[in-house]
């Protein structure tokens, strides 16, 4: 350790002397090179820093220029939009004013036309009222007579009641007779013709027929059925009475012997057929089928099916004669009622329309045409004007 210190001191002294010498030496090149290196590094950093600052300033300038250009473009677009909006608003206002004028004109024309039509209709109605006031107060009798004739026709068509229809026609003829007007003579003539035709037509008593069949249906369960009938013998009963005369002892002995044999063995000859007795379940079925036949006859009478009505009653009579005891008075009266109902008329082809109804309607139509001819003509109804669709405002080319 002690030996190294003098060496170090020697080096330091050498360095100091070199620094203090005014002239460089060749031995000092290495030392100068090593001292110049920090200076060169500092200049490079400064140049790089300057370049970076310049680049940053250039980028900032470019960005600032783009921002200014974008603001100028937006300002220009906003101005164009406001200009286009102003033009569109002006066009819309013009179109609205034009449409308002057209609507006012169309409304005025429609009101004028409606006013003209109303005045014409009022004049027409006033003429009709004036014509009606000129009519006689008794004209309601004509309409009442027409109603009565119409009801008479419906009575014949629906109810098949000629008596009621004749009564209605007579009432109608009395109403027309009260008018004392020769113009209704043809109507009265037609009414009398209809009455004469109805008098020749038969009156259907369908309701009575149906009620009679309904009553007979309730009596079926009480009708006695045919029972077993044993016919009487064709042989005469022998006489076993004994005589009191002694001379008749032979005959009395023979009678006694015959009576003795008759008490043990009896042989009788019968010539009639013996019908078997019907089982109870078949008896019930028979009565139910007979009731169904009566119900079918009721339906046929109400619907005016003559052929079915006659055939059904014929089946009922056949069943009565075959399965019921016709010796009983109840069965005889039952089949007698069936025969009376069978003779009733259940259908007839009545006229569908009366001649007098056509005649009186012709007279009423002539009166109506007279009223119309003497009144002002009604104007034609106003046709509604087609509404024109509003025109859509057109946008300018620079609108957004």
KEKE-3310 file (N, C-alpha, C; in steps of 0.2 Angstrom, whole numbers, plus 5000, padded with zeros to 4 digits):
npx = (5004:5009:5019:5012:5007:5017:5018:5006:5005:5015:5009:4998:5005:5011:5000:4995:5006:5005:4994:4996:5005:5008:5009:5003:5007:5013:5009:4997:4986:4977:4971:4964:4955:4947:4941:4933:4921:4909:4904:4901:4890:4880:4877:4871:4859:4853:4851:4842:4831:4828:4823:4812:4804:4801:4794:4783:4778:4774:4765:4755:4752:4746:4735:4728:4725:4717:4706:4701:4697:4687:4678:4675:4668:4657:4651:4647:4639:4628:4623:4618:4608:4599:4595:4589:4579:4572:4567:4559:4549:4543:4538:4528:4519:4514:4508:4498:4490:4485:4478:4469:4461:4456:4448:4439:4432:4426:4418:4409:4403:4397:4388:4380:4374:4367:4358:4351:4345:4338:4328:4321:4316:4309:4299:4293:4288:4279:4270:4265:4259:4249:4242:4237:4229:4219:4212:4198:4192:4188:4196:4204:4196:4198:4211:4209:4200:4208:4218:4210:4206:4219:4222:4212:4216:4228:4222:4216:4227:4235:4227:4217:4204:4189:4177:4180:4188:4178:4170:4179:4181:4168:4167:4177:4171:4160:4166:4171:4159:4154:4161:4154:4158:4160:4171:4177:4169:4173:4182:4173:4165:4175:4177:4165:4165:4176:4171:4160:4168:4174:4163:4160:4171:4177:4177:4191:4192:4203:4208:4198:4198:4211:4210:4200:4207:4217:4209:4204:4217:4219:4211:4215:4221:4211:4203:4196:4204:4204:4198:4200:4189:4178:4169:4151:4144:4139:4131:4115:4110:4108:4092:4089:4079:4068:4053:4037:4029:4026:4027:4037:4049:4060:4065:4068:4078:4088:4090:4096:4107:4114:4116:4124:4136:4138:4142:4155:4163:4163:4160:4160:4157:4164:4163:4170:4184:4198:4205:4222:4227:4234:4250:4255:4265:4265:4253:4254:4263:4255:4245:4253:4258:4247:4243:4254:4251:4239:4245:4253:4243:4237:4248:4248:4236:4237:4248:4242:4243:4236:4235:4244:4236:4224:4229:4235:4223:4216:4225:4223:4210:4211:4219:4211:4200:4206:4213:4206:4191:4178:4165:4162:4155:4162:4173:4166:4161:4173:4179:4169:4170:4183:4180:4171:4180:4188:4181:4182:4188:4204:4213:4215:4216:4218:4216:4230:4230:4219:4207:4201:4211:4221:4214:4210:4223:4227:4219:4224:4237:4235:4230:4241:4250:4244:4245:4259:4261:4255:4263:4279:4294:4305:4322:4337:4348:4363:4379:4393:4407:4423:4436:4451:4467:4479:4494:4510:4523:4538:4555:4570:4585:4596:4592:4593)
npy = (4994:5006:5008:5011:5024:5034:5033:5036:5049:5054:5052:5061:5073:5073:5075:5087:5095:5093:5099:5112:5116:5126:5121:5109:5091:5076:5066:5069:5066:5056:5059:5071:5067:5059:5068:5076:5069:5069:5082:5081:5071:5079:5089:5081:5077:5089:5093:5082:5085:5097:5094:5086:5095:5104:5095:5092:5104:5106:5096:5100:5112:5107:5101:5111:5118:5109:5109:5122:5122:5113:5119:5130:5123:5117:5128:5133:5123:5124:5137:5134:5125:5132:5141:5133:5128:5140:5143:5131:5133:5145:5140:5131:5139:5146:5136:5132:5143:5144:5131:5134:5144:5137:5128:5136:5141:5129:5125:5136:5135:5122:5125:5134:5126:5117:5125:5129:5117:5113:5123:5120:5107:5111:5118:5108:5100:5108:5110:5096:5096:5105:5099:5088:5094:5097:5086:5075:5073:5061:5051:5043:5032:5024:5019:5011:5002:4996:4990:4981:4972:4967:4960:4950:4943:4937:4930:4920:4913:4910:4905:4898:4901:4904:4910:4920:4928:4932:4940:4951:4956:4960:4971:4979:4983:4990:5001:5007:5010:5020:5031:5035:5037:5037:5032:5022:5011:5000:4993:4989:4980:4970:4966:4960:4949:4942:4938:4930:4919:4914:4910:4898:4890:4877:4876:4873:4862:4860:4862:4857:4843:4839:4841:4831:4819:4820:4818:4805:4798:4798:4789:4776:4767:4762:4754:4738:4723:4710:4694:4676:4666:4654:4644:4640:4624:4613:4603:4597:4598:4583:4576:4571:4568:4558:4549:4547:4536:4519:4511:4516:4511:4506:4516:4525:4518:4518:4532:4534:4526:4533:4546:4542:4538:4551:4559:4554:4554:4566:4572:4584:4593:4606:4619:4632:4643:4645:4658:4663:4669:4686:4690:4700:4710:4712:4717:4729:4735:4736:4745:4757:4758:4761:4773:4781:4781:4788:4801:4803:4805:4817:4826:4825:4830:4844:4848:4847:4836:4826:4812:4805:4807:4800:4787:4784:4784:4773:4762:4763:4759:4746:4739:4740:4732:4720:4717:4721:4719:4720:4718:4725:4740:4752:4750:4750:4763:4770:4767:4772:4786:4788:4785:4796:4807:4804:4808:4821:4837:4841:4848:4860:4870:4885:4902:4913:4927:4941:4948:4960:4966:4970:4979:4989:4994:4999:5010:5018:5020:5028:5039:5044:5046:5057:5067:5068:5073:5086:5093:5102:5097:5087:5091:5085:5075:5083:5080:5075:5084:5079:5078:5086:5080:5087:5095:5090:5098:5103:5100:5109:5108:5110:5106:5097)
npz = (5000:5003:4993:4982:4982:4979:4965:4960:4963:4955:4943:4943:4944:4932:4923:4927:4923:4910:4906:4909:4900:4886:4873:4863:4864:4856:4863:4869:4861:4862:4874:4871:4861:4869:4877:4868:4864:4872:4868:4855:4856:4862:4852:4842:4849:4851:4837:4833:4842:4837:4825:4828:4835:4824:4815:4823:4824:4811:4809:4818:4811:4799:4804:4810:4799:4792:4801:4800:4787:4787:4795:4788:4777:4783:4787:4774:4770:4779:4776:4763:4766:4774:4765:4755:4764:4766:4753:4751:4761:4756:4744:4749:4756:4746:4738:4748:4749:4736:4736:4746:4740:4729:4736:4743:4732:4726:4737:4737:4725:4727:4737:4731:4721:4729:4736:4725:4721:4733:4733:4722:4726:4737:4730:4723:4733:4738:4728:4727:4740:4738:4728:4735:4745:4737:4735:4740:4757:4759:4753:4760:4762:4750:4751:4763:4758:4749:4758:4765:4754:4751:4763:4763:4752:4757:4768:4761:4755:4765:4776:4770:4771:4765:4769:4778:4769:4760:4768:4771:4758:4756:4765:4760:4748:4753:4758:4746:4740:4748:4743:4732:4719:4701:4695:4702:4698:4691:4700:4710:4702:4700:4713:4716:4707:4712:4724:4720:4714:4725:4733:4726:4729:4739:4757:4767:4781:4789:4802:4811:4807:4811:4825:4827:4824:4833:4845:4843:4843:4857:4861:4857:4866:4873:4865:4862:4859:4847:4853:4858:4850:4851:4841:4840:4841:4828:4830:4837:4854:4863:4869:4885:4893:4903:4899:4907:4905:4905:4894:4887:4891:4884:4877:4887:4893:4883:4883:4895:4895:4885:4891:4901:4894:4889:4899:4902:4889:4877:4861:4849:4835:4826:4814:4812:4810:4822:4830:4835:4851:4853:4858:4873:4872:4858:4857:4863:4854:4843:4846:4848:4835:4828:4834:4829:4816:4816:4820:4808:4799:4804:4801:4787:4784:4788:4780:4768:4760:4751:4745:4754:4765:4763:4761:4773:4782:4776:4780:4794:4795:4790:4799:4810:4807:4806:4818:4829:4839:4831:4834:4846:4852:4854:4845:4833:4833:4833:4820:4812:4814:4808:4795:4792:4794:4784:4773:4773:4765:4762:4754:4742:4727:4728:4722:4719:4719:4720:4708:4711:4718:4709:4701:4710:4714:4702:4700:4711:4707:4695:4701:4708:4698:4692:4702:4701:4688:4688:4696:4699:4691:4699:4702:4696:4706:4714:4708:4717:4717:4712:4723:4722:4724:4736:4730:4732:4739:4730:4732:4732:4723:4730:4743:4759)
capx = (5000:5014:5023:5008:5005:5021:5017:5000:5007:5019:5005:4995:5010:5012:4994:4995:5011:5003:4988:4998:5010:5005:5009:5002:5011:5010:5007:4991:4980:4972:4967:4959:4949:4942:4937:4928:4916:4903:4902:4898:4883:4876:4875:4866:4853:4850:4848:4836:4826:4825:4819:4806:4800:4799:4789:4777:4775:4771:4758:4750:4749:4742:4729:4725:4723:4711:4701:4699:4694:4681:4673:4672:4664:4651:4647:4644:4633:4623:4620:4614:4602:4595:4593:4584:4573:4568:4564:4553:4544:4540:4533:4523:4515:4511:4503:4493:4486:4482:4473:4463:4457:4452:4443:4433:4428:4422:4413:4404:4399:4393:4383:4375:4370:4363:4353:4346:4341:4333:4323:4317:4313:4303:4294:4290:4284:4273:4265:4262:4254:4243:4237:4234:4224:4213:4209:4193:4194:4186:4201:4207:4192:4201:4217:4207:4198:4214:4221:4205:4207:4225:4221:4207:4220:4232:4218:4215:4233:4238:4223:4212:4197:4185:4172:4183:4190:4172:4168:4183:4179:4161:4168:4180:4166:4156:4170:4171:4152:4153:4164:4150:4162:4159:4178:4178:4164:4177:4184:4167:4164:4180:4176:4159:4168:4180:4166:4157:4172:4175:4157:4160:4176:4175:4181:4194:4191:4209:4209:4193:4201:4217:4208:4197:4212:4220:4205:4204:4223:4219:4206:4217:4223:4205:4200:4196:4207:4200:4200:4199:4182:4176:4162:4146:4144:4134:4126:4110:4111:4103:4087:4090:4073:4064:4046:4034:4025:4029:4028:4043:4055:4065:4068:4071:4084:4093:4092:4100:4114:4117:4118:4130:4141:4140:4146:4162:4166:4159:4163:4156:4160:4163:4165:4173:4192:4199:4211:4226:4227:4240:4254:4254:4270:4263:4247:4256:4266:4250:4242:4258:4259:4240:4244:4258:4247:4235:4249:4254:4237:4237:4253:4247:4230:4240:4252:4238:4245:4229:4237:4246:4231:4219:4232:4235:4217:4215:4229:4220:4204:4213:4221:4205:4196:4210:4216:4202:4185:4173:4158:4161:4152:4168:4177:4162:4161:4180:4180:4164:4173:4188:4176:4169:4186:4191:4177:4183:4193:4210:4217:4212:4220:4215:4219:4235:4229:4212:4206:4200:4217:4224:4210:4211:4230:4228:4216:4228:4243:4233:4229:4248:4253:4240:4248:4266:4261:4253:4268:4285:4298:4311:4328:4342:4353:4369:4384:4398:4413:4429:4441:4458:4472:4484:4500:4516:4529:4544:4561:4575:4591:4601:4590:4596)
capy = (5000:5012:5009:5013:5031:5039:5032:5040:5056:5055:5053:5067:5078:5073:5077:5094:5098:5093:5104:5119:5117:5129:5118:5101:5086:5071:5061:5071:5065:5051:5062:5076:5063:5056:5074:5079:5064:5072:5088:5078:5068:5084:5092:5077:5077:5095:5092:5078:5088:5103:5091:5084:5101:5106:5090:5093:5111:5105:5092:5105:5117:5104:5099:5117:5120:5105:5111:5128:5120:5109:5124:5134:5119:5116:5135:5134:5118:5127:5142:5131:5122:5137:5144:5128:5128:5146:5142:5126:5136:5149:5136:5128:5144:5148:5130:5132:5148:5142:5126:5137:5148:5132:5125:5141:5141:5123:5126:5141:5132:5117:5128:5137:5121:5114:5130:5128:5110:5114:5128:5116:5102:5114:5120:5102:5097:5113:5108:5090:5097:5109:5094:5084:5098:5098:5079:5075:5070:5054:5047:5037:5026:5020:5015:5006:4996:4992:4986:4975:4967:4964:4955:4945:4938:4934:4925:4914:4910:4907:4901:4894:4902:4908:4914:4927:4932:4935:4945:4956:4959:4964:4977:4984:4985:4995:5007:5011:5012:5026:5036:5037:5040:5032:5030:5015:5006:4993:4990:4986:4975:4965:4963:4955:4943:4938:4935:4924:4914:4911:4906:4892:4886:4874:4878:4868:4862:4856:4862:4852:4837:4838:4840:4825:4814:4820:4815:4798:4796:4797:4783:4770:4763:4759:4750:4731:4719:4704:4689:4670:4665:4647:4644:4635:4617:4613:4598:4599:4595:4577:4576:4565:4568:4552:4549:4544:4531:4512:4509:4519:4509:4505:4523:4528:4514:4520:4538:4533:4524:4539:4551:4539:4539:4558:4561:4552:4556:4571:4573:4589:4595:4613:4621:4638:4643:4647:4663:4662:4675:4690:4691:4707:4714:4713:4721:4736:4738:4737:4751:4762:4759:4764:4780:4784:4782:4794:4807:4804:4808:4824:4830:4825:4835:4851:4850:4846:4830:4822:4805:4802:4807:4794:4780:4782:4782:4766:4758:4762:4755:4739:4737:4740:4726:4714:4715:4723:4716:4725:4717:4730:4747:4757:4750:4752:4771:4773:4767:4777:4793:4788:4786:4803:4811:4803:4811:4829:4839:4843:4852:4863:4874:4892:4908:4916:4934:4943:4952:4966:4970:4973:4984:4995:4997:5002:5016:5022:5022:5033:5045:5046:5049:5063:5071:5070:5077:5092:5096:5103:5091:5087:5092:5079:5076:5086:5075:5078:5086:5075:5082:5085:5079:5092:5094:5089:5103:5100:5102:5112:5104:5110:5104:5091)
capz = (5000:5004:4987:4976:4983:4975:4958:4959:4964:4949:4937:4944:4942:4924:4920:4928:4919:4903:4906:4910:4895:4881:4867:4864:4863:4853:4868:4872:4856:4865:4879:4867:4858:4874:4879:4863:4863:4875:4865:4849:4858:4864:4846:4839:4852:4849:4830:4834:4846:4833:4819:4831:4836:4817:4813:4827:4822:4804:4810:4821:4806:4795:4808:4811:4792:4790:4805:4797:4780:4789:4798:4782:4773:4787:4787:4768:4769:4783:4773:4758:4769:4776:4759:4753:4768:4765:4747:4752:4765:4752:4739:4753:4757:4739:4737:4753:4747:4730:4738:4750:4735:4726:4741:4744:4725:4726:4742:4735:4719:4730:4741:4726:4718:4734:4737:4719:4722:4739:4731:4717:4730:4741:4726:4721:4738:4739:4723:4729:4745:4735:4725:4740:4748:4732:4735:4744:4763:4759:4749:4764:4761:4745:4754:4768:4754:4746:4763:4766:4749:4752:4769:4760:4748:4762:4771:4756:4753:4771:4781:4766:4774:4760:4773:4781:4764:4757:4773:4770:4752:4756:4769:4755:4743:4756:4758:4740:4739:4751:4740:4727:4713:4696:4693:4705:4696:4689:4706:4713:4698:4701:4720:4716:4703:4717:4729:4716:4713:4732:4735:4722:4731:4746:4763:4770:4788:4792:4810:4814:4805:4815:4831:4828:4824:4840:4850:4841:4845:4864:4863:4855:4871:4876:4861:4864:4854:4845:4858:4856:4849:4850:4837:4842:4838:4823:4831:4842:4860:4864:4874:4889:4898:4903:4899:4913:4903:4906:4888:4884:4895:4880:4875:4893:4894:4879:4885:4901:4893:4881:4896:4905:4890:4888:4905:4901:4883:4873:4854:4846:4828:4825:4807:4811:4812:4829:4829:4841:4855:4852:4864:4876:4869:4851:4857:4864:4848:4838:4848:4847:4828:4826:4836:4824:4809:4817:4819:4801:4796:4806:4798:4780:4783:4789:4775:4762:4756:4750:4744:4760:4770:4761:4762:4780:4785:4774:4784:4800:4795:4789:4806:4815:4805:4807:4825:4834:4840:4828:4837:4851:4849:4854:4839:4828:4833:4831:4813:4809:4814:4803:4788:4792:4793:4777:4768:4773:4760:4765:4750:4736:4723:4728:4718:4723:4719:4718:4703:4713:4721:4704:4699:4714:4713:4695:4701:4715:4703:4691:4705:4710:4692:4691:4706:4699:4682:4690:4701:4696:4691:4704:4699:4696:4712:4712:4709:4721:4714:4714:4727:4719:4729:4736:4727:4737:4738:4728:4736:4728:4721:4736:4750:4762)
cpx = (5004:5018:5018:5006:5010:5020:5011:5001:5011:5014:5001:4999:5011:5006:4994:5000:5009:4998:4991:5003:5006:5005:5007:5007:5008:5007:5000:4985:4975:4968:4962:4953:4944:4938:4932:4922:4909:4900:4898:4891:4878:4873:4870:4859:4849:4847:4842:4830:4823:4821:4812:4801:4797:4793:4783:4774:4771:4765:4753:4747:4745:4735:4725:4722:4717:4705:4697:4695:4687:4676:4670:4667:4657:4647:4644:4638:4627:4619:4616:4608:4597:4592:4588:4578:4568:4564:4558:4547:4540:4535:4527:4518:4511:4506:4497:4488:4482:4476:4467:4459:4453:4446:4437:4429:4424:4417:4407:4400:4394:4387:4377:4371:4365:4357:4348:4342:4336:4327:4318:4313:4307:4297:4290:4285:4278:4268:4261:4257:4248:4239:4234:4228:4218:4209:4203:4195:4192:4190:4204:4203:4195:4207:4214:4204:4203:4217:4216:4205:4213:4225:4217:4212:4225:4228:4217:4221:4236:4234:4218:4205:4193:4180:4174:4185:4184:4170:4172:4182:4173:4163:4172:4175:4161:4160:4170:4164:4151:4156:4159:4153:4162:4166:4180:4173:4168:4180:4178:4165:4169:4179:4170:4161:4172:4176:4162:4161:4174:4169:4157:4166:4175:4180:4184:4193:4197:4209:4204:4195:4206:4215:4204:4202:4216:4216:4205:4211:4223:4215:4209:4219:4217:4201:4201:4199:4203:4203:4199:4192:4181:4169:4158:4146:4138:4129:4121:4111:4106:4098:4087:4084:4069:4057:4043:4029:4029:4031:4034:4049:4061:4069:4071:4077:4089:4095:4097:4107:4118:4120:4124:4136:4143:4144:4153:4166:4161:4163:4158:4160:4158:4166:4169:4180:4193:4205:4215:4226:4234:4244:4254:4259:4268:4257:4249:4259:4261:4247:4247:4258:4252:4240:4248:4255:4242:4239:4251:4249:4236:4242:4251:4241:4233:4244:4248:4241:4240:4231:4239:4241:4226:4223:4233:4229:4215:4219:4226:4214:4205:4215:4215:4201:4200:4212:4211:4195:4180:4166:4157:4159:4157:4172:4173:4162:4167:4181:4175:4167:4179:4185:4174:4174:4189:4188:4178:4189:4198:4215:4213:4216:4217:4219:4224:4234:4222:4212:4205:4206:4221:4221:4211:4218:4231:4225:4221:4234:4241:4232:4236:4251:4250:4243:4255:4265:4259:4258:4275:4290:4304:4317:4333:4347:4360:4374:4390:4404:4419:4434:4448:4463:4477:4491:4506:4521:4535:4550:4566:4581:4596:4599:4593:4591)
cpy = (5006:5013:5012:5021:5035:5038:5036:5047:5058:5056:5059:5073:5079:5076:5085:5098:5098:5098:5111:5120:5121:5126:5111:5097:5080:5066:5063:5070:5061:5055:5067:5072:5061:5062:5077:5074:5067:5078:5085:5075:5074:5088:5088:5077:5083:5095:5088:5081:5094:5100:5089:5090:5104:5101:5091:5099:5110:5101:5096:5110:5114:5103:5106:5120:5116:5107:5117:5127:5117:5114:5128:5130:5118:5123:5136:5129:5121:5132:5139:5128:5127:5141:5140:5128:5134:5145:5137:5129:5141:5146:5133:5133:5146:5142:5130:5137:5147:5136:5129:5141:5143:5129:5130:5141:5135:5123:5131:5138:5126:5120:5131:5132:5118:5119:5130:5122:5110:5118:5124:5111:5105:5116:5114:5099:5102:5111:5101:5091:5101:5104:5090:5087:5098:5091:5080:5072:5063:5049:5042:5031:5021:5016:5010:5000:4992:4987:4980:4970:4963:4958:4949:4940:4934:4928:4919:4910:4907:4902:4897:4895:4907:4912:4920:4931:4936:4941:4952:4960:4963:4971:4982:4987:4991:5002:5011:5013:5019:5032:5039:5041:5035:5029:5023:5010:4999:4990:4986:4980:4969:4962:4958:4949:4939:4935:4929:4918:4910:4907:4899:4887:4883:4877:4872:4868:4858:4856:4857:4845:4835:4837:4833:4819:4814:4817:4807:4794:4794:4791:4776:4765:4759:4755:4742:4727:4713:4698:4682:4668:4658:4647:4639:4629:4617:4607:4600:4595:4589:4579:4570:4565:4562:4553:4545:4538:4524:4509:4511:4517:4508:4511:4526:4524:4517:4527:4538:4531:4530:4544:4548:4540:4547:4561:4559:4555:4560:4572:4578:4591:4602:4615:4627:4638:4647:4652:4663:4669:4679:4691:4698:4712:4716:4718:4728:4739:4740:4744:4757:4764:4763:4772:4784:4785:4788:4801:4808:4807:4815:4828:4830:4830:4842:4853:4849:4841:4825:4814:4802:4802:4801:4788:4779:4780:4775:4761:4757:4758:4747:4736:4736:4733:4720:4712:4717:4720:4721:4724:4722:4737:4752:4757:4752:4760:4774:4773:4771:4784:4793:4789:4793:4808:4810:4806:4819:4831:4843:4848:4854:4869:4881:4897:4911:4924:4936:4948:4959:4970:4973:4979:4990:4998:5001:5009:5021:5024:5028:5040:5048:5049:5056:5069:5073:5074:5084:5096:5097:5097:5092:5087:5086:5080:5079:5080:5079:5079:5082:5080:5081:5085:5085:5090:5094:5095:5100:5103:5104:5107:5104:5108:5098:5087)
cpz = (5000:4997:4982:4977:4979:4968:4956:4959:4958:4943:4937:4942:4935:4921:4921:4924:4911:4901:4906:4904:4889:4875:4868:4862:4859:4858:4871:4867:4859:4870:4876:4864:4863:4877:4874:4862:4866:4871:4858:4850:4859:4857:4842:4842:4851:4842:4830:4837:4841:4827:4822:4832:4829:4815:4817:4825:4815:4805:4813:4816:4801:4798:4808:4804:4790:4795:4802:4791:4782:4791:4792:4778:4777:4787:4780:4767:4773:4780:4767:4761:4771:4770:4756:4757:4767:4758:4747:4755:4760:4747:4743:4754:4751:4738:4742:4751:4741:4732:4742:4745:4731:4730:4742:4737:4725:4731:4740:4730:4722:4734:4736:4723:4723:4736:4731:4719:4727:4737:4726:4721:4734:4736:4724:4726:4739:4734:4725:4735:4743:4732:4730:4744:4743:4733:4740:4751:4763:4755:4753:4764:4756:4748:4759:4764:4751:4751:4765:4761:4749:4758:4767:4756:4752:4766:4767:4755:4759:4775:4777:4769:4769:4764:4775:4775:4761:4762:4772:4763:4752:4760:4764:4750:4746:4757:4752:4738:4742:4748:4734:4721:4707:4693:4696:4704:4694:4695:4709:4709:4699:4708:4720:4712:4708:4722:4726:4716:4720:4735:4732:4725:4738:4751:4766:4778:4791:4799:4813:4813:4810:4822:4832:4828:4830:4845:4849:4844:4853:4866:4860:4860:4874:4872:4862:4858:4853:4850:4854:4855:4847:4847:4840:4838:4833:4825:4837:4848:4861:4870:4878:4894:4897:4903:4905:4911:4903:4899:4884:4888:4890:4878:4881:4894:4890:4881:4891:4899:4889:4886:4900:4901:4889:4894:4905:4895:4879:4866:4851:4840:4827:4818:4807:4813:4819:4828:4835:4844:4854:4858:4867:4873:4862:4851:4858:4858:4843:4840:4847:4839:4825:4828:4831:4818:4810:4817:4812:4797:4797:4802:4790:4779:4784:4784:4768:4757:4756:4749:4750:4765:4769:4763:4769:4784:4782:4778:4791:4800:4794:4795:4811:4813:4806:4814:4830:4834:4837:4830:4843:4848:4849:4847:4833:4827:4831:4823:4809:4809:4809:4796:4787:4791:4786:4772:4768:4768:4764:4761:4744:4733:4723:4724:4722:4723:4716:4712:4705:4716:4715:4701:4703:4714:4707:4696:4705:4711:4698:4695:4707:4704:4690:4695:4704:4693:4683:4695:4697:4696:4696:4700:4700:4702:4710:4713:4713:4717:4716:4717:4724:4725:4730:4734:4732:4735:4736:4731:4730:4727:4727:4743:4752:4764)
residu = (UNK:UNK:UNK:UNK:UNK:UNK:UNK:UNK:UNK:UNK:UNK:UNK:UNK:UNK:UNK:UNK:UNK:UNK:UNK:UNK:UNK:UNK:UNK:UNK:UNK:UNK:UNK:UNK:UNK:UNK:UNK:UNK:UNK:UNK:UNK:UNK:UNK:UNK:UNK:UNK:UNK:UNK:UNK:UNK:UNK:UNK:UNK:UNK:UNK:UNK:UNK:UNK:UNK:UNK:UNK:UNK:UNK:UNK:UNK:UNK:UNK:UNK:UNK:UNK:UNK:UNK:UNK:UNK:UNK:UNK:UNK:UNK:UNK:UNK:UNK:UNK:UNK:UNK:UNK:UNK:UNK:UNK:UNK:UNK:UNK:UNK:UNK:UNK:UNK:UNK:UNK:UNK:UNK:UNK:UNK:UNK:UNK:UNK:UNK:UNK:UNK:UNK:UNK:UNK:UNK:UNK:UNK:UNK:UNK:UNK:UNK:UNK:UNK:UNK:UNK:UNK:UNK:UNK:UNK:UNK:UNK:UNK:UNK:UNK:UNK:UNK:UNK:UNK:UNK:UNK:UNK:UNK:UNK:UNK:UNK:UNK:UNK:UNK:UNK:UNK:UNK:UNK:UNK:UNK:UNK:UNK:UNK:UNK:UNK:UNK:UNK:UNK:UNK:UNK:UNK:UNK:UNK:UNK:UNK:UNK:UNK:UNK:UNK:UNK:UNK:UNK:UNK:UNK:UNK:UNK:UNK:UNK:UNK:UNK:UNK:UNK:UNK:UNK:UNK:UNK:UNK:UNK:UNK:UNK:UNK:UNK:UNK:UNK:UNK:UNK:UNK:UNK:UNK:UNK:UNK:UNK:UNK:UNK:UNK:UNK:UNK:UNK:UNK:UNK:UNK:UNK:UNK:UNK:UNK:UNK:UNK:UNK:UNK:UNK:UNK:UNK:UNK:UNK:UNK:UNK:UNK:UNK:UNK:UNK:UNK:UNK:UNK:UNK:UNK:UNK:UNK:UNK:UNK:UNK:UNK:UNK:UNK:UNK:UNK:UNK:UNK:UNK:UNK:UNK:UNK:UNK:UNK:UNK:UNK:UNK:UNK:UNK:UNK:UNK:UNK:UNK:UNK:UNK:UNK:UNK:UNK:UNK:UNK:UNK:UNK:UNK:UNK:UNK:UNK:UNK:UNK:UNK:UNK:UNK:UNK:UNK:UNK:UNK:UNK:UNK:UNK:UNK:UNK:UNK:UNK:UNK:UNK:UNK:UNK:UNK:UNK:UNK:UNK:UNK:UNK:UNK:UNK:UNK:UNK:UNK:UNK:UNK:UNK:UNK:UNK:UNK:UNK:UNK:UNK:UNK:UNK:UNK:UNK:UNK:UNK:UNK:UNK:UNK:UNK:UNK:UNK:UNK:UNK:UNK:UNK:UNK:UNK:UNK:UNK:UNK:UNK:UNK:UNK:UNK:UNK:UNK:UNK:UNK:UNK:UNK:UNK:UNK:UNK:UNK:UNK:UNK:UNK:UNK:UNK:UNK:UNK:UNK:UNK:UNK:UNK:UNK:UNK:UNK:UNK:UNK:UNK:UNK:UNK:UNK:UNK:UNK:UNK:UNK:UNK:UNK:UNK:UNK:UNK:UNK:UNK:UNK:UNK:UNK:UNK:UNK:UNK:UNK:UNK:UNK:UNK:UNK:UNK:UNK:UNK:UNK:UNK:UNK:UNK:UNK:UNK:UNK:UNK:UNK:UNK:UNK)
# end
